[in-house]
Amino acid sequence: MAARDPIDPKGVIAESYRIEGIDPSQCRSIFLDWALSTDSGPDGPAPLIAALLARHAPAHPDHPMTAVLREGQARPARTGRRGGRSGRTG
């Protein structure tokens, strides 16, 4: 039995790079599965995503999973206040 990979415990990211003809939406679904099954720790998933990119992107720069991982590194846009009583009453 192979040792468990702490960065890709179920091997779904590595496997996505082996799938012929995989598209971006399938890669996003696989990325979500990875994110939900990975213990990202106190720093969040960013260090793990960086490690996955370092591992796979050099050999697969144009792969859809590489693009999805890069999207995953981006910080979400700050949308400002959402909801709450003061948001409803002017």
VONU-624302 format. One record per residue (C-alpha): x, y, z; residue number from 1; residue in three letters. Coordinates in steps of 0.1 Angstrom, whole numbers, plus 2048, in hexadecimal, padded with zeros to 3 digits. Example, Ala and Ser with C-alpha at 12.3 -4.5 7.8 and 13.67 -1.06 7.14 Angstrom:
% VONU-624302
<east->87B	north->7D3	up->84E	zalo->1	sefi->ALA>
<east->889	north->7F5	up->847	zalo->2	sefi->SER>
This chain:
% VONU-624302
<east->800	north->800	up->800	zalo->1	sefi->MET>
<east->80E	north->822	up->7F6	zalo->2	sefi->ALA>
<east->813	north->83D	up->810	zalo->3	sefi->ALA>
<east->7F7	north->856	up->812	zalo->4	sefi->ARG>
<east->800	north->877	up->801	zalo->5	sefi->ASP>
<east->7F8	north->894	up->819	zalo->6	sefi->PRO>
<east->7F4	north->8AC	up->7FC	zalo->7	sefi->ILE>
<east->7DD	north->896	up->7E7	zalo->8	sefi->ASP>
<east->7D0	north->87B	up->7FF	zalo->9	sefi->PRO>
<east->7B8	north->86B	up->7E7	zalo->10	sefi->LYS>
<east->7CE	north->870	up->7C8	zalo->11	sefi->GLY>
<east->7B2	north->882	up->7B6	zalo->12	sefi->VAL>
<east->7C8	north->89F	up->7AA	zalo->13	sefi->ILE>
<east->7E3	north->888	up->79D	zalo->14	sefi->ALA>
<east->7C9	north->872	up->78C	zalo->15	sefi->GLU>
<east->7B9	north->890	up->77B	zalo->16	sefi->SER>
<east->7D9	north->896	up->768	zalo->17	sefi->TYR>
<east->7D7	north->873	up->75A	zalo->18	sefi->ARG>
<east->7B4	north->876	up->74C	zalo->19	sefi->ILE>
<east->7B4	north->87C	up->727	zalo->20	sefi->GLU>
<east->79D	north->898	up->71B	zalo->21	sefi->GLY>
<east->793	north->8A4	up->73D	zalo->22	sefi->ILE>
<east->782	north->8C6	up->73D	zalo->23	sefi->ASP>
<east->783	north->8E3	up->755	zalo->24	sefi->PRO>
<east->761	north->8DC	up->764	zalo->25	sefi->SER>
<east->76C	north->8B8	up->76C	zalo->26	sefi->GLN>
<east->78C	north->8C6	up->77B	zalo->27	sefi->CYS>
<east->778	north->8DE	up->791	zalo->28	sefi->ARG>
<east->764	north->8C1	up->79E	zalo->29	sefi->SER>
<east->783	north->8AD	up->7A6	zalo->30	sefi->ILE>
<east->793	north->8CC	up->7B7	zalo->31	sefi->PHE>
<east->774	north->8CF	up->7CD	zalo->32	sefi->LEU>
<east->776	north->8AB	up->7D7	zalo->33	sefi->ASP>
<east->79B	north->8B0	up->7DF	zalo->34	sefi->TRP>
<east->793	north->8D0	up->7F3	zalo->35	sefi->ALA>
<east->778	north->8BE	up->807	zalo->36	sefi->LEU>
<east->78E	north->8A0	up->80F	zalo->37	sefi->SER>
<east->7AE	north->8B2	up->818	zalo->38	sefi->THR>
<east->7B8	north->8BF	up->83A	zalo->39	sefi->ASP>
<east->7C4	north->8E2	up->830	zalo->40	sefi->SER>
<east->7CF	north->8EC	up->853	zalo->41	sefi->GLY>
<east->7D1	north->90F	up->862	zalo->42	sefi->PRO>
<east->7E0	north->91F	up->842	zalo->43	sefi->ASP>
<east->7C3	north->913	up->82C	zalo->44	sefi->GLY>
<east->7C7	north->901	up->80B	zalo->45	sefi->PRO>
<east->7DF	north->91A	up->7FB	zalo->46	sefi->ALA>
<east->800	north->908	up->805	zalo->47	sefi->PRO>
<east->7F2	north->8E7	up->7F9	zalo->48	sefi->LEU>
<east->7E6	north->8F5	up->7D8	zalo->49	sefi->ILE>
<east->809	north->905	up->7D3	zalo->50	sefi->ALA>
<east->819	north->8E3	up->7DA	zalo->51	sefi->ALA>
<east->801	north->8D2	up->7C1	zalo->52	sefi->LEU>
<east->80A	north->8EC	up->7A7	zalo->53	sefi->LEU>
<east->82F	north->8E8	up->7AD	zalo->54	sefi->ALA>
<east->82B	north->8C2	up->7A9	zalo->55	sefi->ARG>
<east->815	north->8C1	up->78A	zalo->56	sefi->HIS>
<east->816	north->8E3	up->777	zalo->57	sefi->ALA>
<east->839	north->8E1	up->769	zalo->58	sefi->PRO>
<east->831	north->8C1	up->755	zalo->59	sefi->ALA>
<east->80D	north->8CC	up->74D	zalo->60	sefi->HIS>
<east->80C	north->8F2	up->74A	zalo->61	sefi->PRO>
<east->7ED	north->8F2	up->732	zalo->62	sefi->ASP>
<east->7D9	north->8D7	up->745	zalo->63	sefi->HIS>
<east->7B6	north->8E2	up->751	zalo->64	sefi->PRO>
<east->7BF	north->8D7	up->774	zalo->65	sefi->MET>
<east->7DD	north->8EE	up->775	zalo->66	sefi->THR>
<east->7C5	north->90B	up->76C	zalo->67	sefi->ALA>
<east->7AD	north->900	up->787	zalo->68	sefi->VAL>
<east->7C9	north->8FE	up->7A1	zalo->69	sefi->LEU>
<east->7D4	north->921	up->797	zalo->70	sefi->ARG>
<east->7B0	north->92D	up->79B	zalo->71	sefi->GLU>
<east->7AF	north->91D	up->7BD	zalo->72	sefi->GLY>
<east->7CD	north->931	up->7C8	zalo->73	sefi->GLN>
<east->7BC	north->952	up->7C0	zalo->74	sefi->ALA>
<east->7AD	north->964	up->7DE	zalo->75	sefi->ARG>
<east->787	north->969	up->7DC	zalo->76	sefi->PRO>
<east->77C	north->98C	up->7D4	zalo->77	sefi->ALA>
<east->770	north->9A0	up->7F2	zalo->78	sefi->ARG>
<east->74C	north->9A7	up->7ED	zalo->79	sefi->THR>
<east->746	north->9BC	up->80B	zalo->80	sefi->GLY>
<east->72B	north->9B9	up->825	zalo->81	sefi->ARG>
<east->710	north->99F	up->81E	zalo->82	sefi->ARG>
<east->6F0	north->99A	up->831	zalo->83	sefi->GLY>
<east->6E8	north->9A1	up->855	zalo->84	sefi->GLY>
<east->6CF	north->9B9	up->864	zalo->85	sefi->ARG>
<east->6E3	north->9D9	up->85D	zalo->86	sefi->SER>
<east->6E5	north->9CF	up->839	zalo->87	sefi->GLY>
<east->6BF	north->9CD	up->836	zalo->88	sefi->ARG>
<east->6B8	north->9ED	up->849	zalo->89	sefi->THR>
<east->6C6	north->A0C	up->83B	zalo->90	sefi->GLY>
